[in-house]
Amino acid sequence: MIEELAKCIPSELRFKSGNVFYSGRAAWNAPAEIYILGFNPGGEPPLIGASDENSFDTVGGHTRFILKNAFEHYSTWLDASWNSNQPGEAPLQKSMQHVMNKLGLDLRFLPSSNLVFPRSKGSSDLGNEEKKLIEQCWPFHQLVIDNLTPKVLFCFGVPTGEIAAKHLAAPPELFAKNKIYSYSYKAWKVDQGPLVFGLHHPSYANWTIPKYDPSDWIADTIASANINLNETVRE
């Protein structure tokens, strides 16, 4: 399945700085419990500037690493070194580990990507290219959802959740909403499809801090949708 997904990456994006697969091969076997979806890779270098598809930093180069070099159960959330931290020890990684541990899920078996594949320092830096990039990248995500049939789509940022819900033709009314501390959370239930979460980004409020921790609300909302996790057979 992962090779089919790799072929779905637009060729014109392969030379851009960024990445697609945050998980190794083991996570892209159907079915999936949760599909994790950020908005786009952050940090430097900026969106424009990468020109060598073989570079690890480019969409094409990083995809080649996942396909040919990364071990089967690789997870960016556990194994990557970000900002001079030890592997898996960056605050954003620890936030993801915290919530998934509380949900009883193993990140090594959860497919993870970004709504938009090219990198930018901030999502606003995509400028006029944002809508075009979303439409270029969405067929990849639709292929994941159609083939891996995730029960939950776990989106970083309410806007990311809103975009995904719209593409999946979710009902306009919210399935659930909440405010934890000063941050909003939303969820939409797609008919015959996943429960889509739009969650505040943990880079702004660390999920390991109790007052910012959305774990209980996420678990309660999943239960309210009559979704049972941990039923996937793993090989």
C-alpha positions as a printed Julia matrix, in Angstrom:
235×3 Matrix{Float64}:
   0.0    0.0    0.0
   2.78   2.44   0.84
   4.21   2.22  -2.69
   0.79   3.07  -4.14
   0.56   6.04  -1.81
   4.04   7.21  -2.78
   3.0    7.23  -6.45
   0.13   9.54  -5.48
   2.5   12.31  -4.34
   2.41  15.1   -6.96
   5.66  15.08  -8.93
   6.0   18.86  -8.77
   6.18  18.69  -4.95
   8.96  16.1   -4.73
  11.7   18.74  -4.94
  10.13  20.92  -2.24
  11.42  20.94   1.32
   9.01  18.84   3.37
   7.84  15.29   3.97
   4.82  13.01   3.62
   5.26   9.85   5.69
   5.69  10.27   9.44
   5.32   6.49   9.92
   7.09   3.42   8.57
   5.6    0.6    6.52
   3.86  -1.11   9.46
   1.5    1.83   9.91
   0.19   1.79   6.34
  -1.47  -1.62   6.46
  -5.29  -1.64   6.57
  -7.22  -1.16   8.69
  -6.07   1.8   10.8
  -7.33   2.9   14.18
  -6.42   6.56  13.76
  -4.97   8.65  10.93
  -2.87  11.51  12.36
  -2.85  14.63  10.21
  -0.91  17.82  10.84
  -1.26  20.88   8.64
   2.24  21.02   7.14
   5.86  20.45   8.21
   7.27  23.45  10.05
  10.7   24.96  10.58
  13.53  25.82   8.25
  14.36  25.76   5.39
  11.4   27.7    3.98
   8.96  26.38   1.41
  11.03  27.65  -1.52
  14.66  26.65  -1.65
  14.94  22.87  -1.83
  15.96  21.71  -5.29
  17.57  18.27  -4.92
  15.0   15.47  -4.78
  17.65  13.19  -3.26
  18.05  15.46  -0.22
  16.62  13.96   2.98
  14.87  17.26   3.59
  12.82  17.16   0.4
   9.47  15.45  -0.07
  11.05  13.03  -2.54
  14.16  12.37  -0.49
  12.31  11.76   2.76
   9.83   9.47   0.99
  12.77   7.45  -0.35
  14.12   7.17   3.21
  10.81   5.79   4.48
  10.49   3.32   1.58
  14.07   2.07   1.5
  15.91   2.85   4.74
  13.55   3.33   7.67
  12.76   0.24   9.71
   9.23  -1.16   9.37
   7.91   0.2   12.67
   9.54   3.62  12.39
   7.63   6.57  13.86
   8.67  10.19  13.57
   6.9   10.72  16.92
   9.27   8.26  18.61
  12.44   8.0   16.53
  13.17  11.39  14.97
  15.46  13.96  16.6
  13.94  17.44  16.52
  15.64  20.69  17.53
  18.7   18.99  19.08
  16.53  16.83  21.37
  17.1   13.11  21.81
  14.86  10.93  19.6
  11.25  11.25  20.68
  12.01  13.84  23.37
  10.87  17.07  21.68
   7.83  18.66  23.4
   5.56  18.07  20.39
   6.58  14.41  20.27
   5.99  14.01  24.01
   2.52  15.54  23.67
   1.57  13.04  20.97
   3.0   10.13  22.95
   1.05  11.24  26.03
  -2.35  11.34  24.31
  -1.9    8.12  22.35
  -0.7    6.29  25.45
  -3.83   7.41  27.3
  -5.94   6.15  24.39
  -4.1    2.83  24.54
  -2.66   3.14  21.04
   0.8    2.4   19.66
   2.2    5.17  17.47
   4.24   2.63  15.52
   1.0    1.31  14.0
  -0.69   4.64  13.31
  -0.36   6.26   9.86
   0.67   9.89  10.15
   1.15  12.67   7.61
   0.36  16.34   6.91
  -2.51  17.93   5.02
   0.11  19.84   2.98
   3.48  18.22   2.24
   5.85  21.18   1.62
   7.5   22.84   4.6
   7.06  26.43   5.77
   8.09  28.29   8.9
   4.41  28.87   9.71
   1.21  27.85   7.96
   0.52  31.49   7.1
   3.78  31.59   5.12
   2.22  29.4    2.43
   0.34  32.51   1.32
  -1.56  32.26  -1.95
  -0.23  28.73  -2.52
  -2.17  27.25   0.41
  -5.43  26.37  -1.34
  -3.61  24.97  -4.37
  -1.36  22.81  -2.19
  -4.31  21.46  -0.2
  -6.02  20.36  -3.41
  -2.79  18.86  -4.77
  -2.22  16.82  -1.61
  -5.78  15.78  -0.79
  -5.95  12.8   -3.25
  -3.19  11.16  -1.17
  -5.27  11.52   2.01
  -8.43  10.32   0.28
  -6.54   7.22  -0.85
  -5.42   6.61   2.75
  -8.96   6.99   4.07
 -10.5    4.84   1.34
  -7.99   2.0    1.78
  -7.04   2.08   5.47
 -10.54   3.07   6.64
  -9.39   4.85   9.81
 -12.01   5.12  12.54
 -10.7    8.52  13.64
  -8.99  11.37  11.81
  -6.85  13.2   14.36
  -6.09  16.7   13.05
  -3.68  19.23  14.54
  -5.49  22.56  14.54
  -9.22  23.23  14.22
  -8.72  24.65  10.68
  -7.07  21.37   9.59
 -10.06  19.46  10.95
 -12.47  21.8    9.19
 -10.72  21.32   5.85
 -10.67  17.53   6.21
 -14.32  17.41   7.31
 -15.33  19.49   4.3
 -13.45  17.25   1.87
 -15.12  14.2    3.42
 -18.57  15.8    3.18
 -19.15  15.7    6.93
 -22.46  17.17   8.12
 -22.06  20.9    8.8
 -23.25  20.57  12.38
 -20.66  19.54  14.94
 -20.77  16.12  16.5
 -19.08  17.53  19.59
 -17.24  20.63  20.74
 -15.43  21.72  23.86
 -13.09  24.36  25.23
 -10.2   23.25  27.4
  -8.6   26.2   29.14
  -8.73  28.8   26.34
  -8.44  26.4   23.39
 -11.31  25.12  21.25
 -11.86  21.53  20.12
 -14.3   20.31  17.49
 -15.39  16.96  16.08
 -17.44  15.96  13.03
 -18.81  12.48  12.26
 -18.66  11.53   8.59
 -21.5    9.26   7.45
 -19.96   5.83   6.88
 -16.59   7.41   7.57
 -14.25   8.59  10.33
 -14.81  10.8   13.32
 -12.81  13.94  12.45
 -11.17  15.88  15.26
  -9.89  19.45  15.04
  -7.63  19.93  18.06
  -5.56  22.85  19.28
  -1.96  22.42  18.23
   0.26  21.1   21.05
   3.09  23.39  19.97
   1.0   26.21  21.47
  -0.17  24.38  24.59
   1.67  21.26  25.75
  -0.75  18.33  26.06
   1.29  16.79  28.87
   0.28  19.72  31.13
  -3.01  18.75  32.85
  -4.9   21.97  32.14
  -4.18  21.61  28.39
  -4.64  17.82  28.19
  -7.46  16.89  25.75
  -7.16  13.12  26.32
 -10.29  12.6   28.39
 -12.49  14.69  26.07
 -11.12  12.84  23.03
 -11.81   9.46  24.65
 -15.33  10.51  25.71
 -16.12  11.8   22.21
 -14.89   8.59  20.59
 -17.09   6.61  22.97
 -20.08   8.87  22.22
 -19.65   8.03  18.52
 -19.8    4.3   19.41
 -16.28   3.76  18.12
 -14.21   1.0   19.68
 -10.46   1.38  19.32
  -7.79  -1.31  19.77
  -9.68  -3.81  17.58
  -7.23  -3.75  14.67
  -5.43  -7.03  14.02
  -1.72  -6.35  13.7
   0.75  -8.51  11.86
